[in-house]
Amino acid sequence: MPRTTPTSPPDGSLSKRSDDLTTPFRKDTRISPSSDRLTSLPILVAIVFAGALLRGLAARGDLWFDEIWSMLLTASATSLPGVFTEIHHANNHYLNTAYLMWVGADAAPLVYRLPGIIAGATAVALLAVAVSRPPWRSRSLR
């Protein structure tokens, strides 16, 4: 009976193990970082677009209670600096209230929600950039 080694099968044929480093024609199946980014870029753009589209679709409809409350607060300010000095309330978010004052009381609800839609889409885009460049894949390791 022939002796077998741990790397050779009992029938005596050569090993077909994938971790055998003696195989001269072993293919390198790693993906280079530049091609990895190029293939994932359309996917990331599609995710950002889908996120913005969903936010836009969800922003349709009537104003909610806190949005109406913010609109009522803008009526108590006499000017744009009044947003910072005249309205002393927990629901007064300065930039949002200034935007609501600038837009006016007769705009569509989607216009009032536009800063939130833009901020949400930007957050998804920034997250996509952060995920595509993980800190453990620094230039020194490539």
C-alpha positions, 0 to 999 in steps of 0.5 A: 500500500502506498504511503500518503501525505496529508496534501495528497489524496489516497489515490496518489494523484497531485493535490488540487488544494487552493492554498498550495503555494507551489502551483506555478500558474496560480491566479491572483484573484484580488481586486485592485482598489481603483477598479473596486471603486470604479465598480462600486461608484454606480452602486453608490450613486444609485443608493444616494439617488434612491435615498433622495427620491424616497425623501422627496416622496415622503415629504409630500402631503400636509404640514405636521404639527411642529411644522405649523408651530414653526410657521406660527413662530415666524409670524411673531418675528418682525425681521430676520434678526428678530428670529435670533432676538425676538423668538425665545422658544425651544422650537425655534431652530434659527436657520430653519426659522429664517428659511421659513421666514424667507420662503413665506407663508404661502409656499407649498409644503415640499418647499418648506421641507426642502432643507431636510431633503437636501440635508438627508441626501447629503448625509447619505452621500457623505456616508457612501464616501465614508464607507467607500474609503475605510480607514484600515485601507490607507495608502501605506498598506496598498 
